[in-house]
Amino acid sequence: MHPHFWGSETEFVESIAIDSDGNIYVTGETESSDFPTTPSAYDTSYNGGYDAYISKINGELTSLLASTFLGGHGGSRSDSGNSIAIDEEGNIYVTGYTSSSDFSTTPGAYDTSYNGGSDIFISKLIGDLTSLLASTYLGGSDGEFSPSLVIDSDGNIYVTGYTSSSDFPTTPSAYDTSYNGSADVFVLKLGGDLTNLIASTYLGGSSSDLGVSIAINSSGNIYVAGYTYSSDFPASTDAYDTSYSGYPSDAFVSKFDSNLSANPVAVPYVSTKLTVDGNLDESAWDIATDVNNVVIGTTNNTAKFGVLWDSTYLYVGMKVLDDALYNDSTYVHEDDSVEIYIDGDHNHGTTYDNYDRQFIKRWNDSTLFERHGKTTGVLHGWAPISGGYSIELAIPWSNLGVAPTAGMTMGFSVGYNDDDNGGGREGQAIWIGTANNYLDTSAFGDIVLGRANP
């Protein structure tokens, strides 16, 4: 069967997906006011210019099951659906671009305001296309284009494309938070309800770079493909081809961890025994990685951490510069304290399992908190330092239930709570993740155990 469905003007189809029942979904853009829609669809009225559309056809291609417009009311403005995907519950996600200042968004979405130029949009509809469940703009003050979207096993949404905006939204600890010029690739991660930008990064060199397609492997790593005109496009030192050929553009394939972070933190092996007293005064320590992603309230502190390992322990050290320190609350997270999050089996799950830990070490406190009481064998200490405090933990591998090997990757993050006037925290900052790190390991960063000494 070769069905045709169209209106009296121009249509383009950009992307196709198939649901678990074998039904076909397509998205694209139409200039036809009489493009076929179905009763009870989300939007049965043409909005002007080019509208995005989403249509559902049965697997035999004999029946139009559902069809809707999606767009703003800007007359000659353009809205285009470029990529479509289906989650495990049968909901439909579409991304594309819009130049409509009144494109359909939903309350509580990440960005409900048009940013200028052409923004990308990400929209979520119920499978029968009768209801818009969530919809958000995303962009900077210039133009964006988003040709590819994919959904991970936890329901998070990844989108790639390209942007000409120097103010495109990025997240702390992402691989590249600075615009590189001309046009850059972007890669972003949103929660499935489209309310939270979990991670977002630029990718590019000094000329134009365009992301075209995105995919996820079984370990949750992200692959992006596209093309570049930049002779200084970032290539890893041991990659297949690190040289730009230059006529007129090169293809690229890039790999990220699930949080789009800079290279995972390498954890050196330490061959000398550490004294775990909070002082961090052994030469093996390098407390250098910033903790500056504010996820709750406000903070005014500076914090850095380091990680080491040996055959018995995973060591974590952190220094916090804070001139107002309090320890007066019933709950440790409401006082000045450090939190350490570990995903021991690196499954980036949405709930904690037997290999996951949340430790909290409070300033001026001899005790250690773990959310499920799993503190067996953990050595811990804190110490005053000039302008603040430091903490140190030695976590037995036996506590985590994993056997360490060089090259092993683990999910990991740290954070600190800031209480400036007693009675409760004013804010929390973390290295990588969200305010839900204590519940959900899916947004953690990665650490990789370095080579053990012979």
Secondary structure, DSSP 8 states (H G I E B T S, - for coil): -------SS-EEEEEEEE-TTS-EEEEEEE--TT----TT-S--S--SSBEEEEEEE-TTS--EEEEEEE----TT-BEEEEEEEE-TTS-EEEEEEE--TT----TT-S--S--SS-EEEEEEE-TTSS-EEEEEEE--SS-EEEEEEEE-TTS-EEEEEEE--TT----TTBS--S--SS-EEEEEEE-TTS--EEEEEEE--SS-EEEEEEEE-TTS-EEEEEEE--TT----TTSS--S---SS-EEEEEEE-TT-BSS-EEE-B--S----SS---STT----EE--EEEEE----EEEEEEEE-SSEEEEEEEEE-S------SSGGGSSEEEEEEETT----SS--TTEEEEEEETT-S--EETTS--TT-EEEEEEETTEEEEEEEEEHHHHT----TT-EEEEEEEEEE-SSSSS-SEEEESSS-TTTTT--TT-EEEEE-----
